[in-house]
Amino acid sequence: MPKFEPVLLANVGKPNSHTLKVYEGQGGYRALKKVLAESTPSGFLEAVKSTNLRGRGGAGFPTGLKWSFLPKDHLGPIYMCINADESEPGTFNNRILMEEDPHQILEGVILSCFATRATTAYIYIRYEYPLSYDRMHSAIDECYAAGYLGKKILGRDFSLDIFMHRGAAAYICGEETGLIESLEGKRAWPRIKPPFPAVEGVFHKPTVVNNIETVCCVTQIAARGVEWFKSIGVPSDPKNPRDPGSYGPKLYCLSGHVNKPGCYEAPLGITCRQLIDEFGGGVWKGRKAKAAIPGGISMGLLTEAEFDTPLDFSGPGKVGCLGLGTAAVVVLDETVSIVDFLHNSCRFFAHESCGQCTPCREGTAWSLSMLERIKAGRGRLRDLDLLLEIGDTIGIMPGTTICGLADGAAWPIKNAIRKFRAEFEGYIKRTNPRGYMMTDAVEALPVVGAH
């Protein structure tokens, strides 16, 4: 691939990179000073909107477009919520940014609040990230002391306060309205929409929810310009007016059975095979790859034959996955049982479902129950079709749930069974040779921890 210079991870690994002194020494906050001196909130919002920056938290919604949904004549307050919950399995890029380069995040938060006219920002972080919390908190204190936060920032008629808020760590808090409910001190049950957060969010006021990596991209857009950002990645498809493209740099988390797991920065559109071979050093122990998760387990599975799929916002969807998600790639080598993978996936989502929506609460629990029975040697071939029926009928996309957790639970089921059905059938026949053809109802095994 062409030479690419990392920008989001440029300060990572440098001594004391988390301090204001080092960040300013690398040119930090120059972009903020320039924007506040030369631009207006609406002008900077339009600049970000013109980049087609898409949210890096999982959904990939255009950031500037989301900002533009805020009511233009609202008297305030307007809030900004930064999602640092990072609960998608295999994802750890937000943690690295918070620990190693918190000021890049804060500069992006301040710029984003300037564009949206937000006067208060909350950084919602999971409690399992103690170092991230401490580094972010210290960086916020440094910003207040330097005049980057507080009243009349850099002499402009722009004031902003930023607060850290620790969550109790639940997958559902990665959904923006679940995060908002938790931030307000309530149970993290996602809200029915509309109204959307841009109209009625935190404390019933207009709110924007953005991801840590997204606001870091805002920092780089302010520093390097719109044309620089749009020179990286995959252009929009002129034949598809609904495709805003996949522009800019992206952080890919690579883990599983590779020689060099880690967080890597590359242009959007790198293929899964390039990521594994050129960054991860190939599959470990001289083995062959069997499959890979393209962006967190909620995205489903790529088979090894699909590894040339571009990891941009449209690529994984073309091979039956839910999308790019958080770009957390987990590699499974040839020794991995896909039955075990799906069992672990179903166990995770049955535990993390908030239980508010019946299809999700029951669908995730019964999926796990069937996988438990299959693993116990009592599986039937019919179970595979029942699992697919659950996978095809739960989620916000078929219109049966409030949020997308059920979709995330469904895609691994659909991908694993449809792409590796022969392995499932072989396992069931081998472990239940007398009963695999049964079609009568059978007693479920008790499941610990499911709803």
C-alpha positions as CSV (number, residue, x, y, z in Angstrom):
1,M,0.0,0.0,0.0
2,P,1.2,3.6,-0.5
3,K,3.2,5.4,2.2
4,F,0.8,6.7,4.8
5,E,1.8,8.9,7.7
6,P,-0.2,8.3,10.9
7,V,-1.8,11.4,12.4
8,L,-4.2,10.1,15.0
9,L,-1.5,8.0,16.6
10,A,1.4,10.4,15.9
11,N,2.0,11.2,19.5
12,V,1.5,7.7,20.9
13,G,4.6,6.3,22.4
14,K,6.4,9.6,22.9
15,P,7.6,10.4,26.5
16,N,4.9,12.3,28.5
17,S,2.7,12.5,25.4
18,H,-0.3,12.9,27.7
19,T,0.8,16.3,29.0
20,L,-0.1,19.7,27.7
21,K,3.5,20.8,27.4
22,V,4.3,17.9,25.0
23,Y,1.1,18.3,23.0
24,E,1.6,22.0,22.5
25,G,5.2,21.3,21.5
26,Q,3.8,19.2,18.7
27,G,1.6,22.0,17.5
28,G,-1.4,21.2,19.7
29,Y,-4.2,23.7,20.1
30,R,-2.9,25.8,17.1
31,A,-5.9,24.6,15.1
32,L,-8.2,25.6,17.9
33,K,-6.7,29.1,18.1
34,K,-7.0,29.5,14.3
35,V,-10.6,28.3,14.2
36,L,-11.7,30.6,17.0
37,A,-9.9,33.6,15.5
38,E,-10.9,33.1,11.9
39,S,-14.2,31.1,11.7
40,T,-17.7,31.1,13.1
41,P,-19.6,28.1,14.6
42,S,-21.7,27.7,11.4
43,G,-18.7,28.1,9.2
44,F,-16.7,25.4,11.0
45,L,-19.8,23.1,11.1
46,E,-20.1,23.4,7.3
47,A,-16.4,22.7,6.9
48,V,-16.7,19.5,8.9
49,K,-19.9,18.6,7.0
50,S,-18.1,19.0,3.7
51,T,-15.5,16.4,4.6
52,N,-18.2,13.7,4.9
53,L,-16.5,12.6,8.2
54,R,-18.5,9.6,9.4
55,G,-18.8,8.7,13.0
56,R,-16.2,6.2,14.2
57,G,-18.2,4.7,17.0
58,G,-19.9,2.0,14.9
59,A,-22.9,3.4,13.0
60,G,-20.9,5.6,10.6
61,F,-23.4,8.4,10.4
62,P,-22.0,11.6,8.9
63,T,-20.8,13.8,11.8
64,G,-21.5,17.2,10.3
65,L,-25.0,16.2,9.2
66,K,-25.7,15.0,12.8
67,W,-24.5,18.4,14.1
68,S,-26.8,20.2,11.6
69,F,-29.9,18.5,13.1
70,L,-29.6,20.7,16.2
71,P,-32.3,23.4,16.3
72,K,-30.9,26.7,14.9
73,D,-32.9,29.0,17.2
74,H,-32.6,27.1,20.5
75,L,-31.7,29.4,23.4
76,G,-29.8,26.6,25.1
77,P,-28.2,25.0,26.8
78,I,-26.9,22.6,24.2
79,Y,-24.9,19.6,25.3
80,M,-22.1,17.4,23.9
81,C,-21.7,13.8,25.0
82,I,-18.5,12.0,24.2
83,N,-18.9,8.2,24.1
84,A,-15.8,6.7,25.7
85,D,-17.6,3.5,26.9
86,E,-15.8,1.4,24.2
87,S,-17.7,-1.9,25.1
88,E,-17.6,-3.6,21.7
89,P,-15.4,-6.7,22.1
90,G,-12.0,-6.4,20.4
91,T,-12.0,-2.6,20.5
92,F,-9.4,-0.6,22.4
93,N,-8.4,2.4,20.3
94,N,-10.3,4.9,22.5
95,R,-8.4,3.7,25.5
96,I,-5.0,4.2,23.7
97,L,-6.0,7.7,22.7
98,M,-7.2,8.6,26.2
99,E,-4.1,7.3,27.8
100,E,-1.5,8.5,25.3
101,D,-2.9,11.6,23.7
102,P,-5.8,13.1,25.7
103,H,-5.3,16.6,24.5
104,Q,-5.9,15.6,20.9
105,I,-9.3,14.4,22.2
106,L,-10.0,17.6,24.1
107,E,-9.0,19.9,21.3
108,G,-11.6,18.0,19.1
109,V,-14.2,18.2,21.8
110,I,-13.7,22.0,22.2
111,L,-13.8,22.5,18.4
112,S,-17.0,20.3,18.2
113,C,-18.7,22.3,20.9
114,F,-17.7,25.5,19.2
115,A,-19.4,24.3,16.0
116,T,-22.5,23.1,17.7
117,R,-22.8,26.0,20.3
118,A,-22.6,23.5,23.1
119,T,-21.6,25.0,26.5
120,T,-21.2,21.7,28.4
121,A,-19.6,18.5,27.4
122,Y,-19.6,15.1,29.2
123,I,-17.1,12.4,28.6
124,Y,-18.8,9.2,29.4
125,I,-16.2,6.5,30.3
126,R,-16.4,3.0,31.6
127,Y,-15.0,2.4,35.1
128,E,-12.6,-0.3,33.9
129,Y,-10.4,2.4,32.4
130,P,-8.8,3.9,35.5
131,L,-5.7,5.2,33.7
132,S,-7.7,6.7,30.9
133,Y,-9.9,8.4,33.5
134,D,-6.9,9.8,35.3
135,R,-5.2,11.0,32.2
136,M,-8.3,12.7,30.8
137,H,-9.1,14.3,34.1
138,S,-5.5,15.7,34.4
139,A,-5.7,17.0,30.8
140,I,-9.0,18.8,31.5
141,D,-7.4,20.5,34.6
142,E,-4.5,21.6,32.4
143,C,-6.9,23.0,29.8
144,Y,-8.7,25.1,32.5
145,A,-5.3,26.4,33.7
146,A,-4.2,27.3,30.2
147,G,-7.5,29.1,29.2
148,Y,-8.7,26.5,26.8
149,L,-11.7,25.7,28.9
150,G,-13.9,27.9,31.1
151,K,-15.3,31.4,30.4
152,K,-14.4,33.4,27.3
153,I,-12.0,30.8,25.8
154,L,-9.1,32.5,24.1
155,G,-10.9,35.8,24.4
156,R,-13.9,34.7,22.3
157,D,-17.5,34.8,23.3
158,F,-17.4,31.1,23.8
159,S,-17.5,29.3,27.1
160,L,-17.3,25.5,27.7
161,D,-17.1,23.2,30.7
162,I,-16.1,19.5,30.4
163,F,-16.9,16.9,33.0
164,M,-15.8,13.3,33.2
165,H,-18.6,10.8,34.0
166,R,-17.9,7.2,34.9
167,G,-20.4,4.5,33.9
168,A,-20.9,1.1,35.4
169,A,-19.8,-0.6,32.2
170,A,-22.6,-2.1,30.1
171,Y,-22.7,-2.7,26.4
172,I,-26.0,-1.0,26.1
173,C,-24.4,2.3,27.2
174,G,-22.6,2.5,23.8
175,E,-26.1,3.2,22.3
176,E,-26.4,7.0,22.5
177,T,-29.8,7.2,24.3
178,G,-28.8,4.4,26.7
179,L,-25.7,6.5,27.4
180,I,-27.8,9.6,28.0
181,E,-30.1,7.7,30.4
182,S,-27.1,6.4,32.3
183,L,-25.6,9.9,32.4
184,E,-28.9,11.2,33.9
185,G,-28.6,8.6,36.7
186,K,-31.2,6.2,35.4
187,R,-31.1,2.6,34.2
188,A,-29.5,2.6,30.8
189,W,-32.6,1.7,28.7
190,P,-32.4,3.2,25.2
191,R,-35.2,5.6,24.4
192,I,-37.8,5.3,21.8
193,K,-37.0,7.7,18.9
194,P,-38.2,10.2,17.8
195,P,-37.5,12.6,19.5
196,F,-33.8,12.2,18.6
197,P,-31.1,13.5,20.9
198,A,-30.5,16.5,18.6
199,V,-33.9,17.7,19.6
200,E,-34.3,16.2,23.1
201,G,-31.2,14.6,24.7
202,V,-29.5,15.1,28.0
203,F,-31.9,16.7,30.5
204,H,-34.4,17.1,27.6
205,K,-32.1,19.6,25.9
206,P,-30.5,19.4,22.4
207,T,-27.6,17.0,22.5
208,V,-24.9,15.6,20.2
209,V,-23.3,12.3,21.0
210,N,-19.9,11.6,19.3
211,N,-17.2,9.1,19.7
212,I,-13.6,9.7,20.9
213,E,-12.0,8.8,17.5
214,T,-14.5,11.0,15.7
215,V,-13.5,14.2,17.7
216,C,-9.9,13.4,17.1
217,C,-10.6,13.4,13.4
218,V,-12.2,16.9,13.9
219,T,-8.9,18.0,15.4
220,Q,-7.0,16.8,12.4
221,I,-9.5,18.4,10.0
222,A,-9.1,21.8,11.7
223,A,-5.3,21.4,11.6
224,R,-4.8,20.0,8.1
225,G,-7.9,21.1,6.1
226,V,-10.9,19.6,4.3
227,E,-8.9,18.7,1.2
228,W,-6.3,16.8,3.1
229,F,-9.0,14.7,4.8
230,K,-10.9,14.0,1.6
231,S,-7.6,12.9,-0.1
232,I,-7.6,9.8,2.2
233,G,-9.9,6.8,2.0
234,V,-12.6,5.8,-0.4
235,P,-14.6,8.4,-2.4
236,S,-18.3,8.3,-2.5
237,D,-20.0,6.2,-5.2
238,P,-21.5,8.6,-7.9
239,K,-24.0,5.9,-8.8
240,N,-25.3,5.7,-5.2
241,P,-26.6,9.0,-3.8
242,R,-26.9,7.5,-0.4
243,D,-23.1,6.7,-0.2
244,P,-21.2,9.6,1.4
245,G,-17.9,7.8,1.0
246,S,-15.4,6.6,3.5
247,Y,-12.9,9.4,3.9
248,G,-10.0,10.0,6.2
249,P,-7.7,7.9,8.4
250,K,-9.0,5.1,10.6
251,L,-7.8,3.2,13.7
252,Y,-8.0,-0.5,13.3
253,C,-7.8,-2.8,16.3
254,L,-6.2,-6.1,15.4
255,S,-6.3,-9.0,17.8
256,G,-6.8,-12.7,17.9
257,H,-4.5,-15.2,16.1
258,V,-2.0,-12.8,14.5
259,N,1.7,-12.4,15.2
260,K,1.6,-8.7,16.0
261,P,-1.8,-7.7,17.6
262,G,-2.2,-3.9,18.2
263,C,-3.9,-0.7,17.2
264,Y,-2.9,0.5,13.7
265,E,-3.8,3.6,11.7
266,A,-4.4,3.3,8.0
267,P,-6.6,4.9,5.3
268,L,-10.2,3.7,5.2
269,G,-10.5,1.0,2.6
270,I,-7.5,-1.1,3.5
271,T,-8.5,-4.8,3.0
272,C,-8.7,-7.2,5.8
273,R,-5.9,-9.3,4.3
274,Q,-3.6,-6.2,4.1
275,L,-4.3,-5.4,7.7
276,I,-3.5,-9.0,8.8
277,D,-0.4,-9.5,6.6
278,E,1.2,-6.0,6.5
279,F,0.4,-4.8,10.0
280,G,-0.3,-8.0,12.0
281,G,2.6,-10.0,10.6
282,G,0.3,-12.7,9.3
283,V,-1.5,-15.5,11.1
284,W,0.4,-16.9,14.1
285,K,2.2,-20.2,14.5
286,G,2.3,-20.8,10.7
287,R,-1.4,-21.6,10.6
288,K,-4.0,-20.6,8.2
289,A,-6.9,-18.2,8.9
290,K,-10.4,-19.5,9.0
291,A,-12.4,-16.4,9.6
292,A,-12.2,-12.8,10.9
293,I,-14.5,-10.5,12.7
294,P,-14.4,-7.3,10.7
295,G,-15.4,-4.7,13.3
296,G,-16.4,-6.1,16.6
297,I,-18.5,-9.3,17.1
298,S,-21.7,-7.4,16.3
299,M,-20.6,-7.1,12.7
300,G,-20.6,-10.9,12.0
301,L,-17.9,-12.9,10.2
302,L,-15.7,-12.8,7.1
303,T,-14.6,-16.1,5.8
304,E,-10.9,-16.4,4.7
305,A,-12.1,-16.2,1.1
306,E,-13.6,-12.8,1.9
307,F,-10.4,-11.3,3.4
308,D,-9.9,-9.0,0.3
309,T,-13.0,-7.1,1.4
310,P,-12.2,-3.4,1.9
311,L,-12.6,-2.3,5.5
312,D,-14.5,0.8,4.8
313,F,-18.1,1.7,5.6
314,S,-19.6,-0.1,2.7
315,G,-17.2,-3.1,2.1
316,P,-18.2,-5.5,4.9
317,G,-21.9,-5.1,4.0
318,K,-21.3,-6.4,0.5
319,V,-20.3,-9.8,1.9
320,G,-23.2,-10.2,4.3
321,C,-21.8,-8.4,7.4
322,L,-23.6,-5.7,9.3
323,G,-20.9,-3.1,8.5
324,L,-17.5,-1.8,9.5
325,G,-18.5,-1.1,13.1
326,T,-15.6,-0.1,15.3
327,A,-13.1,-1.6,12.9
328,A,-12.0,-4.1,15.6
329,V,-10.7,-7.1,13.6
330,V,-10.3,-10.4,15.4
331,V,-8.7,-13.2,13.5
332,L,-9.7,-16.8,14.0
333,D,-7.2,-19.5,12.9
334,E,-8.0,-22.9,11.4
335,T,-8.2,-24.6,14.8
336,V,-11.1,-22.5,16.1
337,S,-14.5,-24.0,16.3
338,I,-17.2,-21.7,14.8
339,V,-19.6,-23.5,17.1
340,D,-17.6,-22.2,20.1
341,F,-17.3,-18.8,18.6
342,L,-21.1,-18.5,18.2
343,H,-21.7,-19.9,21.7
344,N,-19.4,-17.2,23.1
345,S,-21.1,-14.5,21.0
346,C,-24.6,-15.6,22.1
347,R,-23.5,-15.7,25.7
348,F,-22.2,-12.2,25.5
349,F,-25.3,-10.7,24.0
350,A,-27.7,-12.6,26.3
351,H,-25.9,-11.1,29.2
352,E,-25.7,-7.5,27.8
353,S,-29.3,-7.2,26.5
354,C,-31.0,-4.7,28.8
355,G,-34.2,-6.7,28.6
356,Q,-36.5,-3.8,27.6
357,C,-37.6,-5.2,24.2
358,T,-39.2,-8.7,24.2
359,P,-37.6,-9.8,20.9
360,C,-34.1,-9.0,22.1
361,R,-34.6,-10.2,25.6
362,E,-36.1,-13.5,24.5
363,G,-34.2,-13.9,21.3
364,T,-30.8,-13.6,22.8
365,A,-31.7,-15.9,25.7
366,W,-33.2,-18.6,23.5
367,S,-30.3,-18.4,21.1
368,L,-27.9,-19.0,24.0
369,S,-30.2,-21.8,25.2
370,M,-30.0,-23.6,21.9
371,L,-26.3,-23.2,21.6
372,E,-25.9,-24.6,25.1
373,R,-27.9,-27.6,24.1
374,I,-26.0,-28.1,20.9
375,K,-22.7,-28.0,22.9
376,A,-24.1,-30.5,25.4
377,G,-24.6,-33.0,22.6
378,R,-28.4,-32.6,22.2
379,G,-28.5,-30.5,19.1
380,R,-30.8,-31.0,16.1
381,L,-30.4,-29.9,12.6
382,R,-33.7,-28.1,13.0
383,D,-32.0,-25.8,15.6
384,L,-30.0,-24.2,12.9
385,D,-33.1,-23.0,11.1
386,L,-34.6,-21.8,14.4
387,L,-31.5,-19.8,15.1
388,L,-31.6,-18.3,11.7
389,E,-35.3,-17.4,12.2
390,I,-34.3,-15.6,15.4
391,G,-31.4,-13.8,13.7
392,D,-33.6,-12.6,10.8
393,T,-36.5,-11.3,13.0
394,I,-34.9,-9.4,15.9
395,G,-33.4,-6.0,15.8
396,I,-34.1,-2.4,14.9
397,M,-33.5,-3.1,11.2
398,P,-36.5,-5.5,10.9
399,G,-38.4,-3.0,13.2
400,T,-38.8,-5.1,16.3
401,T,-36.6,-3.4,18.9
402,I,-35.8,0.1,20.1
403,C,-32.0,-0.1,19.6
404,G,-29.5,-2.0,17.5
405,L,-28.2,-4.4,20.2
406,A,-30.4,-7.1,18.8
407,D,-29.0,-6.6,15.3
408,G,-25.5,-7.0,16.7
409,A,-26.6,-10.2,18.4
410,A,-28.3,-11.4,15.2
411,W,-25.5,-10.9,12.7
412,P,-23.0,-13.4,14.2
413,I,-25.8,-16.0,14.2
414,K,-26.7,-15.4,10.6
415,N,-23.1,-15.2,9.4
416,A,-21.8,-18.1,11.3
417,I,-24.6,-20.5,10.3
418,R,-24.9,-19.4,6.7
419,K,-21.2,-19.3,6.0
420,F,-20.2,-22.3,8.1
421,R,-23.3,-24.4,8.0
422,A,-21.5,-27.6,7.1
423,E,-19.4,-27.3,10.2
424,F,-22.5,-26.9,12.4
425,E,-24.2,-29.8,10.8
426,G,-21.1,-32.0,11.2
427,Y,-20.8,-31.0,14.8
428,I,-24.5,-31.8,15.6
429,K,-24.4,-35.2,13.8
430,R,-21.2,-36.1,15.5
431,T,-22.3,-35.2,19.0
432,N,-25.9,-36.4,18.7
433,P,-25.9,-39.3,16.2
434,R,-29.2,-40.7,17.4
435,G,-31.2,-37.5,17.7
436,Y,-29.9,-34.9,15.2
437,M,-33.0,-35.5,12.9
438,M,-35.5,-34.9,15.7
439,T,-38.2,-32.3,15.0
440,D,-40.3,-32.6,18.2
441,A,-39.9,-30.0,20.9
442,V,-37.1,-30.8,23.4
443,E,-36.5,-29.5,26.9
444,A,-34.1,-26.6,27.1
445,L,-31.1,-26.6,29.3
446,P,-31.1,-24.0,32.1
447,V,-29.0,-21.0,31.2
448,V,-27.2,-19.1,33.9
449,G,-27.2,-15.3,33.6
450,A,-29.7,-15.0,30.7
451,H,-32.9,-12.9,31.0
